[in-house]
Amino acid sequence: MKNSLKLIMALMAVLLIAGCATTIGRDYDQGKVGQFVPGQTTLDQVIVALGQPMERETESNGEVRLHYQYISSQSSVGTYIPGVSMFDHGVATKGKDTFLYFDKSGRYLRSENNETNTGA
């Protein structure tokens, strides 16, 4: 009986530590964006540096927008167990979002960067 109780408690501890993870997008080095030079860096050079974007859109005026996004969320199983959630830190989320704009000839114009880091 004692061994069964120890096993159950050990399994609960593993579940609480393991939790659930969700990932959206593919990680990229947002720091490289600062190295891109407006009017000089090309769209192809950006893709070599950062990889394929999550989204690519061409505007009616010929300008191109690349969208890079990576979100990683980790939640503890304790978040979902009544009574345990008061001792649990909940959900930790890290994310980064980058929009890169290019003129119709494929030259870099500007970027918009956002980062989030919330939770445990």
N, C-alpha and C positions, 0 to 999 in steps of 0.2 A: 504494500500500500504506500509506504514512504517513497519507494522508488518511482511509483507511478506519479505521485504528486510532484516529485522533483523533475520528472520528465516533462510533465505538463507545464510546470513553471519555466523550465528551460525553453520549451517551444514558444511559449508566450513572449519570453524575452527576445528570442530571435525574430519573431514577427514584429515586435515593437521597434526593434532596431532596423530591420529590413525595410519596412514600409513599402510605398509604391513610388515609382518614378515615371515621369512622362517627359519626352523630348520632342520638340518641334524644330524642324530645320536641321541644318548641318553647321557645326561650329566653324567659325572663321576668325581671322586675326583682325579685329577692328582697328588695332593700332596702325596697321599698314595704310589705312585711309589717309592719314596725315602726310604720307609720303607722295600722294598723287598731286601733280602739278596742273592747275587749271590751264587749259589751252594747249598742254603738251602731252599729258598722259592719255593713252588711247583706251578705248573700251576693251580691246583685246588684252592689253597689258594688265588692266584691272582684273579681268577674268583669270588670267594666269596667276596673279597675286592672291586672289580671294577664292577662286574656284567658281563654279557655275552658280548664278544667283537663284534664289527661290522663285523669283518672278522677273520677267522682262516685259516692259511695255513701251511701245512707240507712240508718241503723241502725233496729232494731226500736222504739227509744224515740222515733224521729222526728228525732234529731240527724243532721246532714249532715256528711260529710267530703269535702273537695276535695283532690285530689292533683296537684301540679305537679311535673314532673321534666324536667330537661335534662341530657343527658350528651353530651360531645363527646370523641371519642378520635381521636388522630392517631398513626399508626405509620409508621415509615420502612421502605421496601422492604429496606434493609440488614439489618433485623431477620431477614429470611427467607433471606439469602444467607450460606452458610457462609464463615467467614473474615472477612467484612465485619462481622458482628454484634458482634464484639469491639470495634469502633471506633464502633459505632452506639449511640445512647442509648435506642433501643427505642420504647416507647409512652408517650405523654403523654395523660393523661385528666383532664378537668375535668368536674365534675358538681355539680348542686344538686338537692335534693329537699325539697319543702315540703308538709306536711299542714296543712290549715286545718279547724277544727272549728266548727260552728254549732249553735245550739239549734234546737228544732223550729219556732220562729217565724222562723228565718233570720238570727238575730243572731250575730255573731262571738263565739266563746268563747276560743280559744287557737290557737297554731300550734306546729309542730315543724319545725325547719329543719336541714338537713345540707348541708355542702359538702365536696367532695373535690377535690384537686389533686395528682396524682401523675405521676411520670415526668419525661421530659426537659424 
